[in-house]
Amino acid sequence: MIFAPRPAARAFVHMWETESGRAPKGEKDQTALQVAMGRPIAANLQSIPNEYCATPSECESPVVLHDWASRNTPKVGNWQKRLWHLLGRR
């Protein structure tokens, strides 16, 4: 993601951070981002060309090669999320 250093962008990031804090255990970054993007905001959200966020297999000559820190991290299963929800844990 690329953010211009403007008040609307800062407000969006703050909203994303707030939603991350409210998210149930196991549902943080991407779910909170989706919720924040669904809120009325003054920021202008645009998709960027694939060359700026490609993984090695997606693009022949990417400008920016996408990397993800969680690729080797075990994921939280849906059953665990449901259990935490039933137990009221965050």
C-alpha positions as CSV (number, residue, x, y, z in Angstrom):
1,M,0.0,0.0,0.0
2,I,1.1,3.5,-0.8
3,F,-0.1,6.4,1.2
4,A,0.3,10.1,0.4
5,P,1.2,12.1,3.4
6,R,-2.1,13.9,3.6
7,P,-4.7,14.3,6.4
8,A,-7.3,12.0,4.7
9,A,-4.7,9.2,4.3
10,R,-3.7,9.6,8.0
11,A,-7.3,9.4,9.0
12,F,-7.8,6.2,7.0
13,V,-4.7,4.6,8.6
14,H,-6.0,5.6,12.0
15,M,-9.4,4.1,11.2
16,W,-7.6,0.9,10.1
17,E,-5.6,0.8,13.3
18,T,-8.8,1.3,15.3
19,E,-10.6,-1.5,13.6
20,S,-7.6,-3.8,14.1
21,G,-7.9,-3.1,17.9
22,R,-11.6,-4.0,17.8
23,A,-11.2,-7.2,15.7
24,P,-11.7,-10.6,17.3
25,K,-8.6,-12.7,18.0
26,G,-7.3,-14.2,14.7
27,E,-8.9,-11.5,12.6
28,K,-6.6,-8.5,12.5
29,D,-5.0,-6.9,9.5
30,Q,-7.0,-7.9,6.4
31,T,-10.4,-8.1,8.0
32,A,-9.8,-4.7,9.7
33,L,-8.6,-3.3,6.4
34,Q,-11.8,-4.4,4.7
35,V,-14.0,-2.9,7.4
36,A,-12.0,0.4,7.3
37,M,-12.4,0.5,3.5
38,G,-16.1,0.1,3.9
39,R,-16.4,3.2,6.1
40,P,-17.0,6.7,4.6
41,I,-13.6,8.3,4.2
42,A,-12.3,11.3,2.4
43,A,-9.2,9.4,1.1
44,N,-9.0,8.4,-2.5
45,L,-8.4,4.6,-2.8
46,Q,-7.1,3.4,-6.1
47,S,-5.6,0.1,-7.4
48,I,-2.1,0.3,-8.7
49,P,-0.7,-1.6,-11.7
50,N,0.3,-5.2,-11.0
51,E,4.0,-4.4,-11.6
52,Y,4.0,-2.4,-8.3
53,C,2.8,-5.3,-6.2
54,A,3.7,-8.5,-8.0
55,T,4.8,-11.8,-6.5
56,P,7.6,-13.6,-8.3
57,S,5.2,-15.7,-10.5
58,E,2.8,-12.9,-11.4
59,C,5.0,-10.5,-13.3
60,E,8.0,-10.8,-15.6
61,S,9.7,-7.5,-14.5
62,P,8.1,-6.1,-11.4
63,V,8.9,-2.5,-10.2
64,V,8.3,-3.6,-6.6
65,L,8.4,-7.3,-5.7
66,H,5.6,-8.1,-3.1
67,D,6.8,-9.8,0.0
68,W,4.7,-11.0,2.9
69,A,6.1,-11.6,6.4
70,S,3.5,-14.2,7.3
71,R,4.2,-16.6,4.5
72,N,5.9,-19.1,6.8
73,T,3.7,-18.4,9.8
74,P,1.0,-21.0,10.7
75,K,-2.5,-19.6,10.0
76,V,-5.2,-19.5,12.6
77,G,-7.9,-22.0,11.6
78,N,-11.6,-21.1,11.3
79,W,-12.4,-23.6,14.1
80,Q,-10.1,-21.7,16.4
81,K,-11.7,-18.4,15.5
82,R,-15.1,-19.9,16.2
83,L,-14.0,-21.3,19.5
84,W,-12.5,-18.0,20.6
85,H,-15.7,-16.3,19.6
86,L,-17.8,-18.7,21.6
87,L,-15.5,-18.3,24.6
88,G,-15.6,-14.6,24.3
89,R,-11.8,-14.2,23.9
90,R,-10.2,-11.4,21.9
